[in-house]
Amino acid sequence: MILRMKFPAAALAASVVLGTPLWAQPLDEGEAARVDAVLADLGSPDEPGVAVGMVRGGEIVLERYVGLADMSNRIPLDADSRINIASNAKQYVGLMVLEMARAGTIDLDADFRTYLPDAMPLIEERLTVAELLTHTSGVRDVYDLWALTGITWYRERLRNREAMDLLNRQRELNFAPGSEYLYSNSNYILLAEMIEAVSGEEFEDYAAGFFDRLRMESTGWKASPGSIVPDIARAYGKYDGWLEDPATANMHGDGFLFTTLGDQLNWERQLQGAGSALSDAILAQSQQRPSDALPGNYGFGLEISDYRGLAEISHVGSTGGYNAYVRRFPEQDLAIVVMGNTTEIGVVALGRALSDAILADSYGEGPAYPTGPAVILARPANADVIGRYRTAGGTIITIVERDGDLFRDIEGRDPARLIHERGNLFEYETVEDLKIAFDRSETDERRFRIFYPGQAVATALTFPAPGDDDAAKRALEGRYVNAESDTEIVIAFKGANAFTMTKNGRSGDATLVSPDLIQWNNYQLRFERGEDGSVERLLVDSNRIRSVSFEPAPADAR
């Protein structure tokens, strides 16, 4: 019998429900016991929770519900509860695009504006459908663009229409199309708009018919922000008590898909050969990459990788209190689905723990990454390593000294104390097996390298200190504007390395971390100067947007 557990009023025993055996083949008793141990302390039946399922060999072998779908009315999560799976919706958009491609109505190697001619008219570069699918297009993330303007997107009644208005004003990309990988939700918003144009139907209507064919009758996008979702599981976060997620936005394509655990497990069964309206060829191709020539490991709305030596297909989705995770091990015919309506349960950690409970004996070695430096050098003095460093991805990491100890500081994260292990090698107090080694690069720059089992070594290089030239710092002052987003940034020098940054009327303290580089929260502001030393341009980087160009404007211009 399939395991189908609900928690309407009180936590039930992990191994028995009304005297009925929980587990059916193909899980054996040992596997069942290990999974029960993972799920034993999932959460309280009086708080928001999670829906967890597992499909193996085309059969549902786990379906469990813990917690409340609605705290106000004490409605439990159950088989009818519809949860927003956020970015896990991308796999279905990718599948729709693939089905159209195999039907010959679109070409993955064509510029997507072949089918959506009015989109992004100011971008001259060719942007292929495959580049959108794989996040290699360079199109900036619309949510980070909204944040740049000062809009808190989840509090607004935003739709694809507003997203397209902003994307259509973009004049530049993050990078040349096809040259790099950088995840951007804008790609799948554009794909949804393309699907609508090619199909001739409103996207949510086309998607409804698509899900009907897949026997996923409880899955779909809202037609508008005010549309009612039947049996909705409300989302919650815990901030000195429970608060309901305020999200009112209603985008299509990149996320915001409401579905039930049962529908998700039904889809996993189809992928494992239980019968589908889609051909075997489409099902197989949907779990691959559109092109191995493009960078990254992203496919049709899914990440294609390996986990501890096993081929893995996965994706995580998160928006406010909604969280979702799917991971597939195709060679083992195993799929795990986790869907939650709370920030308090880590769906990725839970999904990994469940796969470990089933597959621990199948794991191989995986990629061999060093867990420490090949040569241990002498311990450096604290004064020789404190300072700011930057990773290849642009993250600024500060090494500071407090009461004789070294700490790692990153903006927006808790500091981590570094405990000396031996020589130039330190370990993080907060993460077991995470090591950091200080030395110098081949060009004699100060650097550190981060080592962690199963993870490629990350390197960060120090960069020049700001110096004491106050005149050069005052030259950064001024008003800068970006026409692509209607954003104004005003920079004011306060003394030493302190600045005030005012973005569309909102002010905050910013720090000069290097000549012509200011950091403010998760924003990095890079100033480009002319031969006379005056600032000619300000470039802003933040998360999934790069080099957004701001031009100097006269102080009295409005």
N, C-alpha and C positions, 0 to 999 in steps of 0.2 A: 504494500500500500504506500502511496505517496505520503510524505510527511507534510501535513498542512496544519500548522499551529497558529492559534490566535490568542491574544492576551486581553480579553475584554475588561477584566476587573482585577486580576491578581496574577502574579507570575506563576507559571505552571512548571512542573518538574521537567528537567531537560530531556528525560528519556521516556516519559509515559504520558499519553493523553487518553483519558477515559479507558484505560486498559488496552488500547489498540497499539500494536507495534508501530514505531515511527518509521523504520527504515525498510526499504525494499531493495532488492538487487537493482543495479550492479554494485551498490556500496556494501562492503562486508562489515562485520561487527566492529572490527578494529577501526575502520574508517569512520563509522557512525559514532563511535565513542570519542574519537578525536574531534570531530566536528561539533558534537554536543559540548565538549569542553570549551571550544572556542566561543560558542554561543551562550554559555551558561550565564554570563554577566553582561548581557547586551545593554541593559538599561531598565528603567522603571516602567511599569504599566501605567503610571500616573503622569508620564511626561511624553513629549514627542519621541519618535523612535525610528525604526527601520524595518524594511521588508527585505528578506534575504531569500535567494533561491539558487538552485543548482540543477543543471541538466547534464546528464551523462549518458552517452550511447543513445541519444534521442529520447530519453525518458526524464521526466522531472523526478528528482530524488530528494529534493529539499524545497520546502516552501514554508517560510516562517514569518510571522508578523509580531512585532514587539512595540508597545507604546500606543500613543494617542494620535489620531489624525486631526482632531479638533479639541484643544484644551478647554475652550469655553463650554462646550457641550458634552465633553467627556466621551467623544466618539472614538472608538478604537481603530487603529490601522487594521485593515483586513483586505480580503481579495478584491473588494470594490474600490478601495482607496486609489485615487489618481494623484500621482506625484510628478512634479516637474523634474525631468531628468537632465535639464540644462544642456550642456554641450554634447551629451551622449545622443542628442537628436541629430547631430551631424552625420552619423552613419546612415540614417534614412534618407537624408538629402543626397548623400553620395550615391546611395542605391538608386534613387530616382534618376539621377544624372546618368549613371551607368546603364540603366534600362533604356533611356532615350538614345544613348550612344550606340548601343547594340541594335536598336531599331532604325538607326541611320538618321534620326532627326537632329542630332548634334554631332559635332566632331570634337573630341577631347583636345586635339592639337590646334583648333581654331581659336582666334581671339573671341572671348566670350561676348564681345560687343557685336559680333556677327549676328547674334540672337537677341541682344539687348542694346541696340544702337545708340540710345540716348544716355547710356551710363558712362560716367567718368570722362566727359568729353575733353577735359584739359590735360589728360594723361596721354602722351604721344606714344609711349612704349606699347608694344604688343603684349597683351595679357591673355594667356591661353586658359581654357577651361581646366586643363590638367594642373596648371599652376595655382589656380584658385583651390582646387581640391586638395592639393598637397601643401598649402600655406607657403608656397615659394613665389607668390606673385609680387610681394613687396607692398601690397596695399595696406595702409595703416589701419589699425584697429579702431573702429568707430567709438567704442566705449572709452578708450584713452583719449580720443579726440574730444569727446563730450566732457571728460574730466578736465582737459586742458581749458575748455571754455568756462568751466565752473559749474557745469550741469551735473547734478547727482542723478544719474540715469535711472536708477531703480525707483526714484520718487516721482518720476515724470510719466505721463501717458504717451510714451514714445513707441513708434511703430516703424516698420520698414520705410515708410514714406519719409519720416524725419531722418532716418539713417542715410537714405539715398540723397536727400538734400545736402547733407554734410559731405558725403563721399564725392558727390558730383562737383564739389568746389575744390577738391584737392588738385594741386598742380604738380606735386612730386610724390614719389614713393619712398618707402624705407630703404630699398635697394633695387638694383636692376633685376627685372623679372627672371626667375630661374637660376639666380646666382647664389641665393641663400635660402635658409628655412627660418621663418619666424611666425609662430602661431598668431593668427589674426581672425577674429570673429567676422570681420567684414567680408572675408572670402565667401562664407556660407550664406550670408545675407544676399550677396550678389548672385550666388547660385540659385537661391530661392526665387529671386526676381527673374532670373533667366528661365527657370522652370515654368513660372507663370506666363512669361511671354511666349515660350514655345508651345505650351499646352493650350493656351487660350482660355484658361480657367484661373480664377482666384487661387492663389497658392494653397490656402487652407482647404479649399474644396477639392483641388486635385489630390492633396495629401490624404484627405478623408477617403476618397475612392481607392487610393493606393493601399491604405491600411485595411480597408474592407477586403481587398483581394488577398491580403496576408492574414486574414482572420484575426485582426487586432482591432476589434470593434470599440474598445475603450481607450483608444489612442488617437490624439489629434491636437492641432493647434487651435487656440482661441481665435475667433474671427475678429475680435476687437478687445481692447483692454477691459471693457465692462462686461464681456461675455461670461456667463456662468458655466463653470466646470462642474458637472455632477460628481458627487462623492469626493470632492477635492480634499486632499490632505494639506492642511495649512502648514506653513513653514515657520520655524521659531529659532531664535538665538537666545543665549543666556548671557545677560549683561546685568549683574546685580539683580537677578530675577529673570523670568522668561519674558521675552518680547516677541510679538508676531512680526514676521518679515513684512516690510512696508511696500514691497515691489508692486508697481502698477504698470511698468513697461510691458509691451507685448510684441516682441520681435518674432520674426519667422525665419527659420533656416539655421541660425547659429545655436538656437536653444529654445527654451520655453515650450517644449513638447510635454503634454500631460499624458500619462499612461499608467497602467497597473502592472504590478509584478507578474500577474498571470499572462498578460500580453507579451511582456518581455521574455518570459520563459517559453511561450509558444513560438516566438521568433527564433530563440536559440534551438528549439527542437527542429525547426525547419532547416536551419543551417547544418544540423547534424543528420539530415536525411529523412526527417519524419513526414515529408510531403509538403510542397509549396506551390503557389501559383506561379512563382518565378522558376525559370529553367535552372538546371544544375550548373550550366555554364555561367549564368549571371551570379548565382550564389557563390560559386568558387571565385570568380573574378572580384567580387565585392570584398573579399578578404585579402586582396593583394594590393599592390601599389599600382597606380595608373602608369607610372614610368619610373624605372630604376635610374634613369639618366638625371632625374631631378634630385637635389640634395634633401637630406632629412629622412625620416622613416614613416612618413604619413601617407595614408592611402585614401580610400573612399570614406572619409569621416572616421578613420580608425588609425591607431598607431600600430605599426608592424615591427616587432622587435623579438627579443628572446628574454627569458627569465630563468636564470640558473641553469642554462644549457638547454632549455626547452623553447620551441617556437611559441610565441605568444602574440595574441591580438587583443588590444585593450583600448579603453578610453575612460576618462574621468570627466564628470560634469559637476559644476558647482555654481550656484547663484543664491546668495543669501543663505537661508536655512535649508534650501534644497541641495541634496548631494546625491550623486549616483556614480556607480562604477561597474563596468563590465570587463571581464577578462576571459579570454578563450584560449584553450590549449588544443589546437586542432588535431595534433597527432594523438592526443589522449582522449578525444571526443568529450572534453569537459568544458563547461561554461559556468561561470559564477556571476550572479547579478546581485548588486546591493543598491538599494534605493532608500534614502532617508529624508526626513523633514525636520532635522535638527542639526545645529552646528556642533553638538556635543559628542557625536559618534563619527569617528573617522572611517569613511567607507573604504578608502584605499587600504588602510591597515587591516580592516576586517576582511576584505577580499583576499588579501595576501595570506592572512592567517588561515583562511579556509582552504586556499589552494595548497598551502604547506601541509595542512592536515591530510590531504588526499594524495599529494604527489611527492612528498618528501623522499620516498625511496626511488623516484624516477629522475630526480635532479642530477644533472651532470655538473661539470666544473664551471661551465660558462666562460666568458672572456676572462683571460688572466690579466689582472691589473695589479701593479705593485701596491703593497700595503704600507710602504715606507721607503725612504730614500735608499739607494744602493750603497751609499757611503755616508757614515755618520761623521759630521764635522764637530769641531769644538763648540761649546755653548757660547752663543753671542751675548754680549751685554745687552740688558734691556734697552739702553739708550740707542743701540745700533739697529733695533728692529721696530721701535715705535714709529708711527707715521701712517700715512694713507697709501693704500695700494688699490690697483684696479685690475679686475679680471678681464679676460678676453671678451666676455659678454657685456662689459661696461659697469659691472657692480663695483661700487667703491666700498672697500673694507678698511676700517681703521684699527690699528693695533695701538692700544693705550696701556699705560701703567697706572695701577691703583694700589697703594699700600704695598708696593714691591712686587705685585703680581701682574702678569700680562693678561689683557682681555681682548677679545675680538668683538668689535662693534660694527653693526650694519644698521643703517637708518631704518627705523620701523621694526627692528627685532630686539629681543632681549640680549644683553651682552653675554658672552660666554667666556668663562675663565679658562686660561690655558695652563695646564699643569705640566711642569717639566718632566720629561721621561728620561732622556739621556742626550748628551751632546746638543745638537741643534734641533732635536725633535721634541715636540710638545704634543699633548693630547687634550682634546676638548673635555672639560668637566661634564658637559651636558649630553654628550653623545659617545657611547662606547665605540671603540675602534676607530674614531675619527682623529686623524693625526695631522699636524702641521709642522713643516720643516722650513726653517729660515736659511737661506744661503744667497748666492749671487748668480745672476744669469751669465750666459756666454759673453755678453757685452758688459759685464761687471755692474749690472743694475741690481739693486736690492730687490729681493723677491721672496715669496713663500710659495710652497706647494702643499696642496691638501690631498691626503690619502685616505681612502675608505674602501673596504673590501667590496668587490663587484662594481666599482665605479672608476671611470677614467680619472686620471690625475688632473686636478685643476691648478692653474698657475695664476698668480697675481703679482704684478710688478709695481714697485713704488713709482711715484711721479713727483716732479719738482714741487717744493713748498712755495707758497704764494710770494714770499719775499717781503721787503719793507718799503717798497716804492708806492707811497700813498698817491702820488700823481697818476701812476698807471692804474691804480684801483679806482680813483675818481673818474677816470676816463670811461669806466664801464657804466657810470650813471646815465640814466636817460629813459626815454619812453620808446618801446618797441612794439610793432604791430604785425599781426599775421592775418592776411586777408582770407586765407582758406578757412579760418575758423572764427573770424571776428573776435580775436583775442588780443588784449593789450597787456603788456608786462611793463611795469615801471620799476627800475632798479635805483636804490638809494644807498650810498656809502655811509656807514655809521662809525667807522674807525676800526683799526687793526684789520681783521679779516671778516668783520661782520657787515652784513648788508640787510636791507629790507627789500623784499620782493612783493610787489602788489600785482596780482593777476586778476583782471576784470573786477577790480574793486576790493578784492580780498587780500589782506596783507599777512605776511609771516616773516620770521627771521630766516635768513639764508647765510651760508658760509662760503667764503672763497677758499677752495681746497687746493688750488693750483693756479698759477698765472692764467687768467682768462677762463677759469672754470669755476662756476658757482654751483653748489648743491643746495637744494631746497626740498625737503622731504624726499620723494622719489623722482624729483626732477633734476636733471643735469643741464646747466646752461653754459654753452660754449660760445665764446666771443671771437669773431674773426676781425683782425685789424688790417688796415691799409698800411702803406709804406710810411705814412706820417704818424702812425700810432693811433689814429682814431678808429673807433669801432665801425665796421662796415656792415656787420650782420651778426645776429644772435641765432644760434641753433639750439633747439630744445630736444632732449631725449627723455623719454619716460616710458618704462615698461615696453609696450608694443608699438610705440611710435618713435621714429628716429629723425633727427635733423629737420625738425619743423622750423622753417625759416621765418625769422622776425626781422623786419627792416627798421632802422632808426627813424623816428619821426620827430618833428619839432615839438618842443615841450608844450606849446600852446595849441597844437593841432588837435582837433577833436572830430 
